[in-house]
Amino acid sequence: MSEAPLKNIRVLEIARILAGPWAGQMLADLGADVIKIENPVKGDDTRQWGPPFMTGADGENLGAAYFHCPNRGKRSVAADFRNPEDLAFVQRLAAHSDVLIENFKLGGLKQFGLDYDSLKKINPKLVYCSITGFGHTGPKAHLPGYDYIIQGMSGFMSVTGEPDGSPMKAGVAIADLFTGIYSVTAIQAALINVMKTGNGQHVDMSLLDSQAAVLANQNMNFLATGTSPGRLGNSHPNITPYEVIPTSDGHLILAVGNDSQFLNLCKILDMEEVADDPRFVTNEMRVANRQALQSILWVRTAKLESAELLTLCKANNVPVGAINSIGEMFDDPQIKARGLRLDLDDGHGNAIPGVATPIKMSETPLTYQRPSPRLGEHTQEVRAELDRLDNI
């Protein structure tokens, strides 16, 4: 078995909250040595973002659960940029790093000599990834960015929620998460370019860009028609019935993607006459007559228990699925078989739970060496390593 794909890649993370740390965690799982720089007093803001908090075996407060979700696998170094000695240490560390991730407001690191233009002079191979709300160009570049606000500005909330309800955000900070994932892709591409040319570069990532880009088919629906899509609740804008349906004891997800699956569904529900109805014979017609179809379909499905309808649909090749709680998701035998849950020893008698990065590689598997670090846990260790690097 080969080594982790990013082994010997050193990443300096000067980022907090979610987007930047999410990118750093993915790189750590891929084998990179990720060194997280934190304020010596409070560290990353999310260490206090609770409840809930993680509690050690001896009752020690290990910080908010939120902090542990994007900071696995890193080493924490405490440094105050306003302390000249600490700042010089971080600058030296940047000189020996392959990647730097930061999410300060535009120009926020220039006063410390930690901006890209300053650091590329001492490390021309550095891949420097900036994550901001709006990117480094454009009329809003100077503004701070917040996931919730970005979800609204991007148009995402205009297509999320019930048709007669309020615009709705996602249940997690998807703008941050998508930006973190896109950042990892960009960083790895930039590292390949370093291998080819010897030159680093600045990677400019924007929450708004990322969230707008992942609207995918809804973007194309607008570009094709000039009409902004609206909210459809749990329905799909381009396919139907592809939605949440009622049952006698709850709800299921129905995902009919073609006409043959719709015909099978009609047979299951003993409504073959609906399959022959000119309003519903093709997906295009079903979309045009969505509400009429729902008024018929939901009456039929509401008479069946979820387990019965699941069995019937699966036996007849009609895509259907349960709506799990997060607890039920972790209990799913498929999730267990894939090893999604992690429990990592923190070296202090505690097993810190987490969720694996969902990437399986046959030759260069991901590594999960340590859970999220304590504040400043590795400061002296990294300082000693840097002294050795300076003397090479």
Secondary structure, DSSP 8 states (H G I E B T S, - for coil): ----TTTT-EEEEE--SSHHHHHHHHHHHTT-EEEEEE-TTT-SGGGG--SSEEE-TTS-EEEEHHHHSS-TTEEEEE--TTSHHHHHHHHHHHHT-SEEEE--STTTTGGGT-SHHHHHHH-TT-EEEEEESS-SSSTTTTS---HHHHHHHTTGGGGSS-TTS-----SS-HHHHHHHHHHHHHHHHHHHHHHHHS--EEEEEEHHHHHHHTTHHHHHHHHHHS------TTS-SSSSSEEEEEETTEEEEEE--SHHHHHHHHHHTT-HHHHHSTTTSSHHHHHHTHHHHHHHHHHHHTTS-HHHHHHHHHHTT--EE----HHHHHH-HHHHHTT-EEEEE-SSS-EEEEE--S---SSS-------S--TTTTHHHHHHHHHHHHT-
